[in-house]
């Protein structure tokens, strides 16, 4: 399944264009602060396997007003480079590749 173009942002990493997107509305678990913010990345021209990045922060639209920081393009670029190093092949078809960067996430009790 491809990312919708509406709401996605373009980024170029190592000369390759990608699109990335943070879900606008949090899932129930993200809204309650029980699970971390995730965002998706795919190759812009020929999407194949999607990259799903789990961060160590809460969703910005969480319902408990927990402090959070924005996902910056520099964070996305680093995640793409790490995923490529760990074996993500964005051109190949397949199931989403999960990059777990949620070390240090503390869920709301």
N, CA, C and O atoms as a printed pandas DataFrame, in Angstrom:
     atom_number atom_name residue_name chain_id  residue_number  x_coord  y_coord  z_coord
0              1         N          UNK        A               1    0.839   -1.175    0.000
1              2        CA          UNK        A               1    0.000    0.000    0.000
2              3         C          UNK        A               1    0.885    1.239    0.000
3              4         O          UNK        A               1    1.808    1.340    0.808
4              5         N          UNK        A               2    0.618    2.164   -0.881
5              6        CA          UNK        A               2    1.432    3.361   -1.021
6              7         C          UNK        A               2    0.955    4.461   -0.080
7              8         O          UNK        A               2   -0.201    4.487    0.341
8              9         N          UNK        A               3    1.869    5.362    0.236
9             10        CA          UNK        A               3    1.527    6.526    1.046
10            11         C          UNK        A               3    0.648    7.474    0.233
11            12         O          UNK        A               3    0.889    7.666   -0.959
12            13         N          UNK        A               4   -0.358    8.062    0.855
13            14        CA          UNK        A               4   -1.108    9.086    0.124
14            15         C          UNK        A               4   -0.214   10.300   -0.102
15            16         O          UNK        A               4    0.555   10.681    0.780
16            17         N          UNK        A               5   -0.315   10.901   -1.275
17            18        CA          UNK        A               5    0.525   12.066   -1.556
18            19         C          UNK        A               5    0.131   13.258   -0.700
19            20         O          UNK        A               5    0.978   14.067   -0.322
20            21         N          UNK        A               6   -1.162   13.364   -0.395
21            22        CA          UNK        A               6   -1.621   14.464    0.439
22            23         C          UNK        A               6   -1.075   14.278    1.856
23            24         O          UNK        A               6   -1.286   13.239    2.482
24            25         N          UNK        A               7   -0.389   15.276    2.339
25            26        CA          UNK        A               7    0.147   15.222    3.690
26            27         C          UNK        A               7    1.537   14.630    3.794
27            28         O          UNK        A               7    2.137   14.655    4.868
28            29         N          UNK        A               8    2.062   14.097    2.700
29            30        CA          UNK        A               8    3.414   13.536    2.771
30            31         C          UNK        A               8    4.425   14.609    2.391
31            32         O          UNK        A               8    4.110   15.566    1.685
32            33         N          UNK        A               9    5.628   14.426    2.872
33            34        CA          UNK        A               9    6.711   15.381    2.606
34            35         C          UNK        A               9    7.810   14.682    1.830
35            36         O          UNK        A               9    8.048   13.486    1.998
36            37         N          UNK        A              10    8.461   15.428    0.997
37            38        CA          UNK        A              10    9.543   14.903    0.166
38            39         C          UNK        A              10   10.877   15.151    0.859
39            40         O          UNK        A              10   11.087   16.190    1.484
40            41         N          UNK        A              11   11.774   14.174    0.735
41            42        CA          UNK        A              11   13.122   14.302    1.276
42            43         C          UNK        A              11   14.067   13.551    0.338
43            44         O          UNK        A              11   13.702   12.511   -0.210
44            45         N          UNK        A              12   15.261   14.069    0.156
45            46        CA          UNK        A              12   16.270   13.413   -0.670
46            47         C          UNK        A              12   17.408   12.991    0.243
47            48         O          UNK        A              12   17.998   13.814    0.943
48            49         N          UNK        A              13   17.711   11.695    0.228
49            50        CA          UNK        A              13   18.780   11.146    1.058
50            51         C          UNK        A              13   19.737   10.399    0.144
51            52         O          UNK        A              13   19.332    9.476   -0.564
52            53         N          UNK        A              14   20.997   10.792    0.157
53            54        CA          UNK        A              14   22.029   10.187   -0.691
54            55         C          UNK        A              14   21.614   10.193   -2.162
55            56         O          UNK        A              14   21.871    9.236   -2.891
56            57         N          UNK        A              15   20.974   11.275   -2.587
57            58        CA          UNK        A              15   20.586   11.436   -3.979
58            59         C          UNK        A              15   19.311   10.716   -4.392
59            60         O          UNK        A              15   18.924   10.779   -5.559
60            61         N          UNK        A              16   18.656   10.040   -3.468
61            62        CA          UNK        A              16   17.432    9.285   -3.765
62            63         C          UNK        A              16   16.240   10.000   -3.130
63            64         O          UNK        A              16   16.258   10.275   -1.931
64            65         N          UNK        A              17   15.204   10.305   -3.918
65            66        CA          UNK        A              17   14.023   10.971   -3.345
66            67         C          UNK        A              17   13.086    9.980   -2.653
67            68         O          UNK        A              17   12.805    8.899   -3.169
68            69         N          UNK        A              18   12.619   10.372   -1.491
69            70        CA          UNK        A              18   11.672    9.587   -0.701
70            71         C          UNK        A              18   10.502   10.497   -0.320
71            72         O          UNK        A              18   10.596   11.719   -0.428
72            73         N          UNK        A              19    9.399    9.887    0.125
73            74        CA          UNK        A              19    8.286   10.617    0.721
74            75         C          UNK        A              19    8.056   10.033    2.105
75            76         O          UNK        A              19    8.195    8.828    2.311
76            77         N          UNK        A              20    7.702   10.896    3.055
77            78        CA          UNK        A              20    7.447   10.422    4.414
78            79         C          UNK        A              20    6.223   11.134    4.966
79            80         O          UNK        A              20    5.853   12.220    4.520
80            81         N          UNK        A              21    5.608   10.492    5.948
81            82        CA          UNK        A              21    4.360   11.035    6.494
82            83         C          UNK        A              21    4.137   10.527    7.916
83            84         O          UNK        A              21    4.353    9.355    8.222
84            85         N          UNK        A              22    3.698   11.444    8.771
85            86        CA          UNK        A              22    3.249   11.109   10.121
86            87         C          UNK        A              22    1.731   11.049   10.056
87            88         O          UNK        A              22    1.097   11.925    9.469
88            89         N          UNK        A              23    1.159   10.037   10.647
89            90        CA          UNK        A              23   -0.302    9.922   10.682
90            91         C          UNK        A              23   -0.876   11.147   11.389
91            92         O          UNK        A              23   -0.422   11.511   12.474
92            93         N          UNK        A              24   -1.869   11.777   10.777
93            94        CA          UNK        A              24   -2.443   13.011   11.318
94            95         C          UNK        A              24   -3.152   12.816   12.641
95            96         O          UNK        A              24   -2.940   13.580   13.583
96            97         N          UNK        A              25   -3.988   11.804   12.717
97            98        CA          UNK        A              25   -4.695   11.506   13.964
98            99         C          UNK        A              25   -4.026   10.320   14.632
99           100         O          UNK        A              25   -3.678    9.348   13.962
100          101         N          UNK        A              26   -3.843   10.386   15.930
101          102        CA          UNK        A              26   -3.202    9.254   16.603
102          103         C          UNK        A              26   -4.131    8.055   16.665
103          104         O          UNK        A              26   -5.354    8.200   16.663
104          105         N          UNK        A              27   -3.541    6.872   16.722
105          106        CA          UNK        A              27   -4.333    5.683   17.019
106          107         C          UNK        A              27   -4.781    5.807   18.482
107          108         O          UNK        A              27   -4.309    6.691   19.197
108          109         N          UNK        A              28   -5.675    4.941   18.924
109          110        CA          UNK        A              28   -6.142    5.020   20.311
110          111         C          UNK        A              28   -4.965    4.880   21.282
111          112         O          UNK        A              28   -4.841    5.653   22.232
112          113         N          UNK        A              29   -4.103    3.885   21.036
113          114        CA          UNK        A              29   -2.959    3.674   21.928
114          115         C          UNK        A              29   -1.998    4.863   21.921
115          116         O          UNK        A              29   -1.446    5.220   22.962
116          117         N          UNK        A              30   -1.796    5.476   20.756
117          118        CA          UNK        A              30   -0.937    6.654   20.686
118          119         C          UNK        A              30   -1.586    7.839   21.385
119          120         O          UNK        A              30   -0.898    8.608   22.057
120          121         N          UNK        A              31   -2.892    8.000   21.238
121          122        CA          UNK        A              31   -3.601    9.095   21.891
122          123         C          UNK        A              31   -3.533    8.999   23.406
123          124         O          UNK        A              31   -3.462   10.015   24.096
124          125         N          UNK        A              32   -3.555    7.776   23.921
125          126        CA          UNK        A              32   -3.479    7.555   25.361
126          127         C          UNK        A              32   -2.037    7.559   25.886
127          128         O          UNK        A              32   -1.811    7.512   27.095
128          129         N          UNK        A              33   -1.071    7.616   24.974
129          130        CA          UNK        A              33    0.326    7.615   25.386
130          131         C          UNK        A              33    0.864    6.239   25.699
131          132         O          UNK        A              33    1.906    6.113   26.343
132          133         N          UNK        A              34    0.171    5.203   25.252
133          134        CA          UNK        A              34    0.599    3.834   25.529
134          135         C          UNK        A              34    1.576    3.306   24.483
135          136         O          UNK        A              34    2.351    2.395   24.774
136          137         N          UNK        A              35    1.554    3.856   23.281
137          138        CA          UNK        A              35    2.482    3.407   22.245
138          139         C          UNK        A              35    3.107    4.628   21.583
139          140         O          UNK        A              35    2.503    5.701   21.566
140          141         N          UNK        A              36    4.306    4.478   21.038
141          142        CA          UNK        A              36    5.041    5.626   20.507
142          143         C          UNK        A              36    4.543    6.075   19.124
143          144         O          UNK        A              36    3.819    5.361   18.430
144          145         N          UNK        A              37    4.957    7.258   18.772
145          146        CA          UNK        A              37    4.697    7.823   17.458
146          147         C          UNK        A              37    5.408    6.992   16.392
147          148         O          UNK        A              37    6.552    6.578   16.581
148          149         N          UNK        A              38    4.735    6.755   15.288
149          150        CA          UNK        A              38    5.358    6.091   14.141
150          151         C          UNK        A              38    5.166    6.971   12.914
151          152         O          UNK        A              38    4.237    7.775   12.845
152          153         N          UNK        A              39    6.059    6.803   11.954
153          154        CA          UNK        A              39    5.880    7.462   10.660
154          155         C          UNK        A              39    6.338    6.513    9.573
155          156         O          UNK        A              39    7.098    5.576    9.821
156          157         N          UNK        A              40    5.860    6.772    8.357
157          158        CA          UNK        A              40    6.133    5.884    7.235
158          159         C          UNK        A              40    6.967    6.608    6.183
159          160         O          UNK        A              40    6.850    7.818    5.991
160          161         N          UNK        A              41    7.816    5.829    5.504
161          162        CA          UNK        A              41    8.687    6.354    4.454
162          163         C          UNK        A              41    8.619    5.391    3.276
163          164         O          UNK        A              41    8.553    4.175    3.461
164          165         N          UNK        A              42    8.636    5.946    2.053
165          166        CA          UNK        A              42    8.732    5.111    0.859
166          167         C          UNK        A              42    9.528    5.852   -0.201
167          168         O          UNK        A              42    9.661    7.075   -0.154
168          169         N          UNK        A              43   10.048    5.109   -1.142
169          170        CA          UNK        A              43   10.759    5.699   -2.260
170          171         C          UNK        A              43    9.746    6.460   -3.111
171          172         O          UNK        A              43    8.652    5.956   -3.367
172          173         N          UNK        A              44   10.095    7.658   -3.548
173          174        CA          UNK        A              44    9.131    8.537   -4.208
174          175         C          UNK        A              44    8.704    8.042   -5.589
175          176         O          UNK        A              44    7.507    7.984   -5.869
176          177         N          UNK        A              45    9.641    7.687   -6.449
177          178        CA          UNK        A              45    9.296    7.348   -7.825
178          179         C          UNK        A              45    8.717    5.947   -7.988
179          180         O          UNK        A              45    7.731    5.762   -8.701
180          181         N          UNK        A              46    9.308    4.989   -7.350
181          182        CA          UNK        A              46    8.859    3.598   -7.521
182          183         C          UNK        A              46    8.720    2.937   -6.154
183          184         O          UNK        A              46    9.602    2.191   -5.728
184          185         N          UNK        A              47    7.605    3.214   -5.463
185          186        CA          UNK        A              47    7.449    2.655   -4.121
186          187         C          UNK        A              47    7.411    1.133   -4.136
187          188         O          UNK        A              47    6.795    0.520   -5.008
188          189         N          UNK        A              48    8.066    0.547   -3.174
189          190        CA          UNK        A              48    8.080   -0.905   -2.997
190          191         C          UNK        A              48    7.777   -1.201   -1.547
191          192         O          UNK        A              48    6.643   -1.044   -1.094
192          193         N          UNK        A              49    8.795   -1.630   -0.817
193          194        CA          UNK        A              49    8.633   -1.901    0.603
194          195         C          UNK        A              49    8.624   -0.595    1.384
195          196         O          UNK        A              49    9.517    0.238    1.226
196          197         N          UNK        A              50    7.624   -0.424    2.215
197          198        CA          UNK        A              50    7.509    0.782    3.039
198          199         C          UNK        A              50    8.341    0.610    4.304
199          200         O          UNK        A              50    8.447   -0.489    4.849
200          201         N          UNK        A              51    8.922    1.696    4.755
201          202        CA          UNK        A              51    9.653    1.727    6.011
202          203         C          UNK        A              51    8.736    2.335    7.063
203          204         O          UNK        A              51    8.185    3.417    6.858
204          205         N          UNK        A              52    8.570    1.652    8.182
205          206        CA          UNK        A              52    7.788    2.175    9.308
206          207         C          UNK        A              52    8.759    2.375   10.466
207          208         O          UNK        A              52    9.397    1.430   10.931
208          209         N          UNK        A              53    8.856    3.618   10.919
209          210        CA          UNK        A              53    9.800    3.975   11.980
210          211         C          UNK        A              53    9.033    4.216   13.270
211          212         O          UNK        A              53    8.140    5.062   13.321
212          213         N          UNK        A              54    9.386    3.468   14.315
213          214        CA          UNK        A              54    8.822    3.680   15.658
214          215         C          UNK        A              54    9.787    4.579   16.407
215          216         O          UNK        A              54   10.961    4.245   16.568
216          217         N          UNK        A              55    9.291    5.721   16.866
217          218        CA          UNK        A              55   10.142    6.683   17.566
218          219         C          UNK        A              55   10.046    6.494   19.075
219          220         O          UNK        A              55    9.304    5.640   19.560
220          221         N          UNK        A              56   10.790    7.285   19.796
221          222        CA          UNK        A              56   10.758    7.202   21.258
222          223         C          UNK        A              56    9.921    8.329   21.859
223          224         O          UNK        A              56   10.046    8.623   23.048
224          225         N          UNK        A              57    9.077    8.956   21.057
225          226        CA          UNK        A              57    8.269   10.066   21.551
226          227         C          UNK        A              57    6.789    9.790   21.373
227          228         O          UNK        A              57    6.399    8.861   20.666
228          229         N          UNK        A              58    5.975   10.598   22.013
229          230        CA          UNK        A              58    4.531   10.445   21.895
230          231         C          UNK        A              58    4.036   11.188   20.661
231          232         O          UNK        A              58    4.719   12.064   20.130
232          233         N          UNK        A              59    2.843   10.824   20.216
233          234        CA          UNK        A              59    2.235   11.497   19.061
234          235         C          UNK        A              59    1.937   12.947   19.439
235          236         O          UNK        A              59    1.475   13.198   20.552
236          237         N          UNK        A              60    2.188   13.913   18.544
237          238        CA          UNK        A              60    1.948   15.314   18.887
238          239         C          UNK        A              60    0.485   15.622   19.226
239          240         O          UNK        A              60    0.204   16.590   19.933
240          241         N          UNK        A              61   -0.438   14.809   18.731
241          242        CA          UNK        A              61   -1.863   15.033   19.017
242          243         C          UNK        A              61   -2.376   14.102   20.110
243          244         O          UNK        A              61   -3.552   13.740   20.119
244          245         N          UNK        A              62   -1.495   13.714   21.032
245          246        CA          UNK        A              62   -1.949   12.831   22.116
246          247         C          UNK        A              62   -2.962   13.561   22.973
247          248         O          UNK        A              62   -2.945   14.789   23.058
248          249         N          UNK        A              63   -3.834   12.813   23.599
249          250        CA          UNK        A              63   -4.966   13.377   24.324
250          251         C          UNK        A              63   -4.633   13.787   25.752
251          252         O          UNK        A              63   -5.475   14.358   26.445
252          253         N          UNK        A              64   -3.430   13.506   26.192
253          254        CA          UNK        A              64   -3.057   13.795   27.578
254          255         C          UNK        A              64   -2.114   14.977   27.699
255          256         O          UNK        A              64   -1.590   15.245   28.780
256          257         N          UNK        A              65   -1.897   15.680   26.611
257          258        CA          UNK        A              65   -0.996   16.838   26.576
258          259         C          UNK        A              65    0.413   16.506   27.058
259          260         O          UNK        A              65    1.069   17.328   27.698
260          261         N          UNK        A              66    0.871   15.296   26.746
261          262        CA          UNK        A              66    2.262   14.942   27.066
262          263         C          UNK        A              66    3.198   15.707   26.155
263          264         O          UNK        A              66    2.897   15.918   24.980
264          265         N          UNK        A              67    4.320   16.117   26.690
265          266        CA          UNK        A              67    5.310   16.840   25.912
266          267         C          UNK        A              67    5.852   15.950   24.799
267          268         O          UNK        A              67    6.065   14.753   24.995
268          269         N          UNK        A              68    6.070   16.538   23.648
269          270        CA          UNK        A              68    6.627   15.805   22.523
270          271         C          UNK        A              68    7.456   16.747   21.681
271          272         O          UNK        A              68    7.366   17.966   21.830
272          273         N          UNK        A              69    8.255   16.196   20.807
273          274        CA          UNK        A              69    9.029   17.004   19.871
274          275         C          UNK        A              69    8.606   16.633   18.457
275          276         O          UNK        A              69    8.083   15.544   18.219
276          277         N          UNK        A              70    8.832   17.528   17.544
277          278        CA          UNK        A              70    8.468   17.282   16.151
278          279         C          UNK        A              70    9.432   16.301   15.511
279          280         O          UNK        A              70   10.589   16.187   15.914
280          281         N          UNK        A              71    8.935   15.594   14.505
281          282        CA          UNK        A              71    9.801   14.754   13.683
282          283         C          UNK        A              71   10.437   15.682   12.659
283          284         O          UNK        A              71    9.740   16.273   11.834
284          285         N          UNK        A              72   11.733   15.808   12.708
285          286        CA          UNK        A              72   12.457   16.696   11.811
286          287         C          UNK        A              72   12.961   15.932   10.593
287          288         O          UNK        A              72   13.194   14.726   10.673
288          289         N          UNK        A              73   13.130   16.618    9.473
289          290        CA          UNK        A              73   13.700   15.955    8.298
290          291         C          UNK        A              73   15.056   15.293    8.576
291          292         O          UNK        A              73   15.379   14.264    7.982
292          293         N          UNK        A              74   15.840   15.880    9.472
293          294        CA          UNK        A              74   17.133   15.262    9.812
294          295         C          UNK        A              74   16.928   13.911   10.498
295          296         O          UNK        A              74   17.714   12.988   10.286
296          297         N          UNK        A              75   15.873   13.785   11.323
297          298        CA          UNK        A              75   15.558   12.500   11.964
298          299         C          UNK        A              75   15.167   11.470   10.911
299          300         O          UNK        A              75   15.583   10.313   10.969
300          301         N          UNK        A              76   14.361   11.909    9.947
301          302        CA          UNK        A              76   13.910   11.007    8.882
302          303         C          UNK        A              76   15.101   10.547    8.040
303          304         O          UNK        A              76   15.210    9.366    7.711
304          305         N          UNK        A              77   15.991   11.475    7.692
305          306        CA          UNK        A              77   17.168   11.123    6.887
306          307         C          UNK        A              77   18.046   10.104    7.620
307          308         O          UNK        A              77   18.531    9.149    7.013
308          309         N          UNK        A              78   18.246   10.307    8.914
309          310        CA          UNK        A              78   19.041    9.365    9.698
310          311         C          UNK        A              78   18.364    8.000    9.759
311          312         O          UNK        A              78   19.032    6.972    9.648
312          313         N          UNK        A              79   17.050    7.981    9.934
313          314        CA          UNK        A              79   16.312    6.719    9.973
314          315         C          UNK        A              79   16.427    5.979    8.642
315          316         O          UNK        A              79   16.606    4.761    8.624
316          317         N          UNK        A              80   16.325    6.702    7.533
317          318        CA          UNK        A              80   16.453    6.075    6.212
318          319         C          UNK        A              80   17.840    5.473    6.049
319          320         O          UNK        A              80   17.974    4.340    5.588
320          321         N          UNK        A              81   18.865    6.215    6.420
321          322        CA          UNK        A              81   20.235    5.700    6.297
322          323         C          UNK        A              81   20.439    4.472    7.187
323          324         O          UNK        A              81   21.067    3.503    6.762
324          325         N          UNK        A              82   19.918    4.500    8.410
325          326        CA          UNK        A              82   20.041    3.345    9.307
326          327         C          UNK        A              82   19.315    2.131    8.746
327          328         O          UNK        A              82   19.839    1.018    8.780
328          329         N          UNK        A              83   18.106    2.345    8.229
329          330        CA          UNK        A              83   17.330    1.238    7.676
330          331         C          UNK        A              83   18.030    0.642    6.461
331          332         O          UNK        A              83   18.070   -0.579    6.304
332          333         N          UNK        A              84   18.581    1.492    5.602
333          334        CA          UNK        A              84   19.305    0.982    4.421
334          335         C          UNK        A              84   20.511    0.150    4.858
335          336         O          UNK        A              84   20.798   -0.893    4.272
336          337         N          UNK        A              85   21.213    0.620    5.891
337          338        CA          UNK        A              85   22.367   -0.115    6.414
338          339         C          UNK        A              85   21.946   -1.462    6.988
339          340         O          UNK        A              85   22.680   -2.444    6.880
340          341         N          UNK        A              86   20.753   -1.507    7.606
341          342        CA          UNK        A              86   20.270   -2.739    8.242
342          343         C          UNK        A              86   19.549   -3.680    7.282
343          344         O          UNK        A              86   19.107   -4.756    7.684
344          345         N          UNK        A              87   19.428   -3.281    6.008
345          346        CA          UNK        A              87   18.865   -4.215    5.041
346          347         C          UNK        A              87   17.565   -3.834    4.370
347          348         O          UNK        A              87   17.032   -4.632    3.598
348          349         N          UNK        A              88   17.025   -2.647    4.628
349          350        CA          UNK        A              88   15.798   -2.221    3.954
350          351         C          UNK        A              88   16.093   -1.950    2.486
351          352         O          UNK        A              88   17.008   -1.193    2.158
352          353         N          UNK        A              89   15.324   -2.563    1.613
353          354        CA          UNK        A              89   15.452   -2.352    0.174
354          355         C          UNK        A              89   14.139   -1.730   -0.301
355          356         O          UNK        A              89   13.165   -2.450   -0.524
356          357         N          UNK        A              90   14.096   -0.405   -0.457
357          358        CA          UNK        A              90   12.835    0.266   -0.759
358          359         C          UNK        A              90   12.266   -0.050   -2.138
359          360         O          UNK        A              90   11.074    0.151   -2.365
360          361         N          UNK        A              91   13.088   -0.541   -3.060
361          362        CA          UNK        A              91   12.617   -0.851   -4.407
362          363         C          UNK        A              91   11.906   -2.198   -4.473
363          364         O          UNK        A              91   11.076   -2.421   -5.354
364          365         N          UNK        A              92   12.223   -3.081   -3.559
365          366        CA          UNK        A              92   11.688   -4.441   -3.592
366          367         C          UNK        A              92   10.273   -4.483   -3.020
367          368         O          UNK        A              92    9.983   -3.788   -2.046
368          369         N          UNK        A              93    9.394   -5.285   -3.608
369          370        CA          UNK        A              93    8.064   -5.432   -3.022
370          371         C          UNK        A              93    8.149   -6.267   -1.747
371          372         O          UNK        A              93    9.080   -7.053   -1.573
372          373         N          UNK        A              94    7.188   -6.095   -0.872
373          374        CA          UNK        A              94    7.175   -6.899    0.348
374          375         C          UNK        A              94    6.468   -6.214    1.488
375          376         O          UNK        A              94    5.924   -5.119    1.346
376          377         N          UNK        A              95    6.489   -6.879    2.616
377          378        CA          UNK        A              95    5.870   -6.358    3.838
378          379         C          UNK        A              95    6.647   -5.151    4.341
379          380         O          UNK        A              95    7.829   -5.008    4.030
380          381         N          UNK        A              96    6.002   -4.277    5.115
381          382        CA          UNK        A              96    6.708   -3.114    5.652
382          383         C          UNK        A              96    7.925   -3.520    6.486
383          384         O          UNK        A              96    7.904   -4.520    7.203
384          385         N          UNK        A              97    8.970   -2.726    6.373
385          386        CA          UNK        A              97   10.191   -2.921    7.148
386          387         C          UNK        A              97   10.067   -2.041    8.387
387          388         O          UNK        A              97    9.875   -0.830    8.274
388          389         N          UNK        A              98   10.176   -2.642    9.561
389          390        CA          UNK        A              98   10.021   -1.914   10.819
390          391         C          UNK        A              98   11.398   -1.530   11.354
391          392         O          UNK        A              98   12.259   -2.389   11.545
392          393         N          UNK        A              99   11.598   -0.244   11.591
393          394        CA          UNK        A              99   12.813    0.248   12.227
394          395         C          UNK        A              99   12.406    0.743   13.606
395          396         O          UNK        A              99   11.733    1.766   13.732
396          397         N          UNK        A             100   12.809    0.025   14.627
397          398        CA          UNK        A             100   12.398    0.345   15.991
398          399         C          UNK        A             100   13.428    1.249   16.654
399          400         O          UNK        A             100   14.523    0.808   17.004
400          401         N          UNK        A             101   13.069    2.509   16.822
401          402        CA          UNK        A             101   13.915    3.486   17.517
402          403         C          UNK        A             101   13.220    3.958   18.797
403          404         O          UNK        A             101   13.411    5.090   19.241
404          405         N          UNK        A             102   12.412    3.068   19.378
405          406        CA          UNK        A             102   11.603    3.453   20.539
406          407         C          UNK        A             102   12.301    3.239   21.873
407          408         O          UNK        A             102   11.661    3.293   22.923
408          409         N          UNK        A             103   13.589    2.999   21.841
409          410        CA          UNK        A             103   14.364    2.847   23.076
410          411         C          UNK        A             103   14.178    4.091   23.939
411          412         O          UNK        A             103   14.442    5.201   23.476
412          413         N          UNK        A             104   13.741    3.936   25.150
413          414        CA          UNK        A             104   13.542    5.052   26.047
414          415         C          UNK        A             104   12.122    5.570   26.109
415          416         O          UNK        A             104   11.828    6.462   26.905
416          417         N          UNK        A             105   11.221    5.025   25.278
417          418        CA          UNK        A             105    9.822    5.458   25.345
418          419         C          UNK        A             105    9.212    4.960   26.641
419          420         O          UNK        A             105    9.337    3.785   26.986
420          421         N          UNK        A             106    8.544    5.868   27.364
421          422        CA          UNK        A             106    7.902    5.511   28.622
422          423         C          UNK        A             106    6.397    5.680   28.431
423          424         O          UNK        A             106    5.907    6.805   28.328
424          425         N          UNK        A             107    5.654    4.556   28.383
425          426        CA          UNK        A             107    4.209    4.675   28.199
426          427         C          UNK        A             107    3.527    5.282   29.428
427          428         O          UNK        A             107    4.020    5.184   30.551
428          429         N          UNK        A             108    2.389    5.906   29.177
429          430        CA          UNK        A             108    1.599    6.471   30.261
430          431         C          UNK        A             108    0.975    5.332   31.060
431          432         O          UNK        A             108    0.395    4.418   30.473
432          433         N          UNK        A             109    1.083    5.369   32.385
433          434        CA          UNK        A             109    0.503    4.291   33.189
434          435         C          UNK        A             109   -1.022    4.318   33.161
435          436         O          UNK        A             109   -1.666    3.477   33.787
